[in-house]
């Protein structure tokens, strides 16, 4: 994830470098839910750790979770030997997702840093490079299997949202992208923090917009000082079929995991209204409706090609937070 000082040590990784990768370990709920569901899959020149979660026999799209940048740097001048996330937030989000889901690791992460072709460049300046994106797209294609009718929705947290935007146009089965607290303009993000720009990486802010058939939702935290909302809003604003929302009380880590189940239910149209606590917070911030006092679900927003409520920038509002940044 963006920010090289990620010290929120909730999930620890036990890595076996003799060719066997152990599952991510955090709390007992993770071990119970995800034990035995991991494997290694080939991408394009690199190997990737994947977790499968939920009932893949169910109909509906696969939710593909992409993690943040992890720990590419130990200090501002010392590169990490292994960039694997210590706080695997995207994995924890997947654990609370009832849909068939896939956690797709990056090249050289999760105990694979010593694999052929790996070098620190791939998790520092080249973390969103063509090599990384191409290999992850190839791994995703293999993980989804031969069923060309099986669709996917990419869900990227922090730097994983950057990769979601870059991968989406390369796999025809991707029908949606959800980004969470993502630095979608990587140059603006680097400039904001005084970091060197990632010269070897692709920047979604200067890539062509995604096809209009790929539905997009971009979520940001109003208190996020690592990735301020404007860094994703500026990119989302030029995308077709995109919605944007700011959660005023969220930051970069809090409180995505706590509220992810209710956010997912709203995204999928399973919860037309929010829990009472969030309703109260929303009333203080504004109450976006469809103009007739009826709150929309995201499913209605996605299905609505025209006539949706608009923000001043032209982006569609979401039902659980005002579009403001």
C-alpha positions as CSV (number, residue, x, y, z in Angstrom):
1,X,0.0,0.0,0.0
2,X,1.2,3.5,-0.5
3,X,3.5,4.9,2.3
4,X,6.7,3.1,3.1
5,X,6.2,3.2,6.8
6,X,3.4,0.7,7.0
7,X,3.8,-0.6,10.6
8,X,0.3,-1.8,11.4
9,X,1.3,-5.3,12.3
10,X,-1.9,-7.3,12.5
11,X,-1.2,-10.1,10.1
12,X,2.2,-11.9,10.2
13,X,3.4,-14.1,7.3
14,X,5.1,-17.4,7.8
15,X,7.2,-17.9,4.7
16,X,9.0,-21.1,3.8
17,X,11.6,-20.3,1.2
18,X,12.3,-24.0,0.3
19,X,9.6,-23.9,-2.4
20,X,6.5,-24.1,-0.1
21,X,4.5,-21.0,0.8
22,X,2.5,-21.2,4.0
23,X,-0.9,-19.4,4.3
24,X,-1.0,-15.9,5.7
25,X,-1.5,-16.0,9.5
26,X,-3.2,-13.4,11.5
27,X,-6.0,-14.1,13.9
28,X,-7.8,-17.4,14.4
29,X,-10.7,-16.4,12.2
30,X,-8.3,-16.1,9.2
31,X,-6.8,-19.5,9.9
32,X,-10.2,-21.1,10.2
33,X,-11.6,-19.5,7.0
34,X,-8.7,-19.7,4.7
35,X,-6.6,-22.7,5.8
36,X,-5.8,-24.9,2.9
37,X,-7.2,-22.6,0.2
38,X,-3.9,-21.2,-1.0
39,X,-1.7,-22.3,-4.0
40,X,0.9,-21.0,-6.4
41,X,-0.1,-20.1,-10.0
42,X,2.0,-19.1,-13.0
43,X,1.7,-15.7,-14.5
44,X,3.8,-14.3,-17.3
45,X,7.3,-14.9,-16.2
46,X,6.5,-14.9,-12.5
47,X,4.7,-17.0,-9.9
48,X,1.8,-15.7,-7.8
49,X,0.2,-16.8,-4.5
50,X,-3.5,-17.1,-4.7
51,X,-6.3,-17.8,-2.2
52,X,-9.7,-19.1,-3.2
53,X,-12.6,-18.3,-0.9
54,X,-16.3,-19.1,-0.9
55,X,-18.3,-21.4,-3.1
56,X,-17.0,-21.3,-6.6
57,X,-19.9,-23.4,-7.7
58,X,-22.2,-20.4,-7.1
59,X,-23.3,-18.3,-10.0
60,X,-22.2,-14.7,-10.3
61,X,-18.9,-12.9,-10.8
62,X,-15.8,-13.8,-8.9
63,X,-14.6,-11.0,-6.6
64,X,-10.8,-10.7,-7.2
65,X,-9.0,-9.0,-4.3
66,X,-5.7,-7.1,-4.9
67,X,-3.6,-6.2,-1.9
68,X,-1.8,-2.9,-1.2
69,X,1.9,-2.4,-1.8
70,X,3.0,-4.0,1.5
71,X,6.5,-3.0,2.7
72,X,8.6,-2.1,-0.3
73,X,11.0,0.0,1.8
74,X,12.2,-0.5,5.4
75,X,13.3,3.1,5.6
76,X,13.4,5.9,3.1
77,X,16.8,4.7,1.9
78,X,16.7,0.9,2.6
79,X,14.8,-1.5,0.3
80,X,13.0,-4.4,2.0
81,X,14.2,-7.9,1.2
82,X,10.6,-9.1,1.2
83,X,7.8,-6.7,0.5
84,X,5.0,-8.9,1.6
85,X,2.2,-7.0,3.5
86,X,2.3,-7.3,7.3
87,X,-1.2,-5.9,7.3
88,X,-3.1,-7.8,4.7
89,X,-6.2,-5.8,4.7
90,X,-7.5,-7.0,1.3
91,X,-7.2,-10.6,2.5
92,X,-9.3,-9.8,5.5
93,X,-11.9,-8.0,3.4
94,X,-12.2,-11.1,1.2
95,X,-12.7,-13.3,4.3
96,X,-16.0,-11.4,5.0
97,X,-17.2,-11.6,1.4
98,X,-19.9,-14.3,0.8
99,X,-19.2,-14.3,-3.0
100,X,-16.8,-16.7,-4.7
101,X,-13.6,-14.8,-4.3
102,X,-9.9,-14.9,-5.3
103,X,-6.9,-13.2,-3.6
104,X,-4.3,-12.6,-6.3
105,X,-0.8,-11.9,-5.0
106,X,1.9,-9.9,-6.8
107,X,5.1,-11.2,-8.4
108,X,7.9,-11.7,-5.8
109,X,5.6,-11.3,-2.8
110,X,4.6,-13.9,-0.2
111,X,7.9,-15.7,0.1
112,X,8.7,-15.6,-3.6
113,X,11.2,-12.7,-3.5
114,X,14.1,-15.0,-4.3
115,X,12.4,-16.5,-7.3
116,X,13.8,-16.3,-10.8
117,X,13.4,-12.8,-12.3
118,X,12.7,-11.1,-9.0
119,X,14.5,-8.0,-8.0
120,X,13.7,-5.1,-5.6
121,X,12.9,-2.9,-8.6
122,X,9.7,-5.0,-9.0
123,X,8.4,-3.9,-5.6
124,X,9.8,-0.3,-5.6
125,X,9.9,1.8,-8.7
126,X,8.5,-1.0,-10.9
127,X,5.6,-2.0,-8.6
128,X,3.0,-1.1,-11.3
129,X,5.2,-1.8,-14.3
130,X,4.3,-3.5,-17.5
131,X,6.0,-6.7,-16.2
132,X,4.0,-6.8,-13.0
133,X,0.7,-6.0,-14.7
134,X,1.2,-8.4,-17.6
135,X,2.0,-11.3,-15.2
136,X,-0.9,-10.6,-12.9
137,X,-3.3,-10.4,-15.8
138,X,-2.0,-13.8,-17.1
139,X,-2.3,-15.3,-13.6
140,X,-5.9,-14.0,-13.3
141,X,-6.8,-15.5,-16.7
142,X,-5.5,-18.9,-15.5
143,X,-7.1,-18.6,-12.1
144,X,-10.5,-17.9,-13.6
145,X,-10.3,-21.1,-15.7
146,X,-11.6,-21.9,-19.1
147,X,-15.2,-20.8,-18.6
148,X,-15.4,-17.6,-20.7
149,X,-18.8,-16.8,-19.2
150,X,-17.4,-16.5,-15.7
151,X,-17.1,-12.8,-15.0
152,X,-14.8,-11.0,-12.5
153,X,-15.0,-7.9,-10.4
154,X,-11.6,-6.5,-9.4
155,X,-11.4,-5.1,-5.8
156,X,-8.2,-3.3,-5.1
157,X,-7.1,-1.8,-1.8
158,X,-4.6,1.1,-1.9
159,X,-1.9,0.3,-4.5
160,X,-4.0,-2.8,-5.4
161,X,-6.6,-0.3,-6.8
162,X,-3.9,1.0,-9.2
163,X,-3.3,-2.6,-10.4
164,X,-7.0,-3.2,-10.7
165,X,-7.3,-0.3,-13.1
166,X,-4.3,-1.4,-15.1
167,X,-5.4,-5.1,-15.3
168,X,-9.0,-4.5,-16.0
169,X,-8.6,-3.7,-19.7
170,X,-6.5,-6.9,-20.3
171,X,-9.0,-9.5,-19.2
172,X,-12.2,-9.6,-21.1
173,X,-14.1,-11.2,-18.3
174,X,-13.6,-8.2,-16.0
175,X,-17.0,-6.5,-15.7
176,X,-16.3,-4.2,-12.8
177,X,-13.6,-2.4,-10.7
178,X,-13.9,-1.3,-7.1
179,X,-11.0,0.7,-5.7
180,X,-10.5,1.5,-2.0
181,X,-8.3,4.3,-0.8
182,X,-6.2,4.0,-4.0
183,X,-3.5,6.3,-5.3
184,X,-4.8,6.3,-8.8
185,X,-2.6,9.2,-9.8
186,X,0.8,7.8,-8.8
187,X,2.8,10.9,-9.8
188,X,0.5,13.2,-7.7
189,X,0.8,10.7,-4.8
190,X,4.6,10.7,-5.0
191,X,4.8,14.5,-5.3
192,X,2.5,14.9,-2.3
193,X,4.7,12.9,0.0
194,X,8.1,14.0,-1.4
195,X,8.9,10.5,-2.8
196,X,10.7,9.8,-6.0
197,X,8.2,9.2,-8.8
198,X,7.9,5.6,-9.9
199,X,9.5,6.0,-13.2
200,X,9.2,2.3,-14.2
201,X,5.5,2.1,-13.4
202,X,2.3,2.7,-15.4
203,X,0.1,5.5,-14.1
204,X,-3.7,5.1,-14.4
205,X,-4.0,8.9,-14.5
206,X,-2.4,9.0,-18.0
207,X,-3.8,5.7,-19.4
208,X,-6.8,5.7,-21.7
209,X,-10.1,5.5,-19.8
210,X,-11.4,2.0,-19.3
211,X,-14.1,0.7,-21.7
212,X,-17.6,1.9,-20.7
213,X,-18.7,-1.7,-20.3
214,X,-16.5,-2.0,-17.2
215,X,-18.4,-0.5,-14.3
216,X,-16.3,1.4,-11.8
217,X,-16.8,2.4,-8.1
218,X,-14.1,4.4,-6.4
219,X,-14.2,4.7,-2.6
220,X,-12.1,7.1,-0.5
221,X,-11.7,8.0,3.2
222,X,-12.3,11.6,4.2
223,X,-9.5,11.4,6.8
224,X,-7.0,9.6,4.7
225,X,-3.8,11.5,4.7
226,X,-1.8,8.8,2.9
227,X,-4.0,8.8,-0.1
228,X,-6.3,11.9,0.0
229,X,-9.6,11.5,-1.8
230,X,-8.6,13.9,-4.5
231,X,-6.0,11.5,-5.9
232,X,-8.7,9.0,-6.9
233,X,-11.4,11.5,-7.6
234,X,-9.3,13.2,-10.3
235,X,-8.9,9.9,-12.2
236,X,-12.5,8.6,-11.6
237,X,-13.8,11.9,-12.9
238,X,-12.6,11.1,-16.4
239,X,-13.8,7.5,-16.5
240,X,-17.0,6.4,-18.2
241,X,-19.6,4.5,-16.1
242,X,-17.8,5.5,-12.8
243,X,-19.2,6.3,-9.4
244,X,-17.2,7.9,-6.6
245,X,-17.8,8.2,-2.8
246,X,-16.1,9.6,0.2
247,X,-16.6,8.1,3.7
248,X,-16.0,11.2,5.8
249,X,-14.9,9.3,9.0
250,X,-12.6,6.7,7.3
251,X,-8.9,7.0,6.9
252,X,-6.5,4.7,5.0
253,X,-7.0,1.7,7.3
254,X,-10.0,2.5,9.4
255,X,-12.8,1.5,8.9
256,X,-12.9,-0.5,5.8
257,X,-12.7,-3.9,7.4
258,X,-15.3,-3.0,10.1
259,X,-17.9,-2.0,7.6
260,X,-17.0,-4.1,4.5
261,X,-19.9,-6.5,4.8
262,X,-22.5,-3.7,4.8
263,X,-20.6,-1.8,2.0
264,X,-20.6,-5.0,-0.1
265,X,-24.3,-5.5,0.5
266,X,-25.0,-2.0,-0.7
267,X,-22.7,-2.4,-3.7
268,X,-24.5,-5.5,-4.7
269,X,-28.0,-4.2,-4.1
270,X,-28.6,-6.6,-1.2
271,X,-29.1,-3.8,1.3
272,X,-31.2,-0.9,0.0
273,X,-30.6,1.0,3.3
274,X,-27.6,1.3,5.5
275,X,-27.3,0.3,9.2
276,X,-28.8,2.9,11.6
277,X,-25.4,4.1,12.8
278,X,-24.3,4.9,9.2
279,X,-27.7,6.5,8.5
280,X,-27.1,8.9,11.3
281,X,-23.7,9.8,10.1
282,X,-25.0,10.3,6.5
283,X,-27.8,12.6,7.6
284,X,-25.2,15.0,9.0
285,X,-23.2,14.9,5.8
286,X,-26.1,15.0,3.3
287,X,-28.7,12.6,2.0
288,X,-28.2,11.7,-1.6
289,X,-31.4,10.2,-3.0
290,X,-33.0,9.6,-6.4
291,X,-34.9,12.9,-6.1
292,X,-38.1,11.3,-4.9
293,X,-36.8,10.6,-1.4
294,X,-36.0,6.9,-2.3
295,X,-32.4,5.8,-1.7
296,X,-30.8,4.0,-4.6
297,X,-28.8,0.8,-4.4
298,X,-25.5,0.6,-6.3
299,X,-27.1,-2.1,-8.5
300,X,-29.7,0.5,-9.6
301,X,-26.9,3.0,-10.2
302,X,-25.0,0.6,-12.3
303,X,-28.0,-0.4,-14.3
304,X,-28.9,3.3,-14.9
305,X,-27.2,4.4,-18.1
306,X,-28.8,7.8,-18.0
307,X,-30.8,9.9,-15.6
308,X,-28.8,9.0,-12.5
309,X,-28.3,11.7,-9.9
310,X,-25.1,13.6,-10.7
311,X,-22.5,15.3,-8.6
312,X,-21.2,18.7,-9.9
313,X,-18.3,16.8,-11.5
314,X,-20.6,14.5,-13.4
315,X,-19.8,11.4,-11.3
316,X,-22.8,9.4,-10.0
317,X,-23.5,9.5,-6.3
318,X,-23.6,6.4,-4.2
319,X,-26.2,5.7,-1.6
320,X,-23.9,5.4,1.4
321,X,-21.8,8.5,1.3
322,X,-21.9,11.9,-0.4
323,X,-19.5,12.5,-3.2
324,X,-17.4,15.3,-1.8
325,X,-13.7,15.9,-1.8
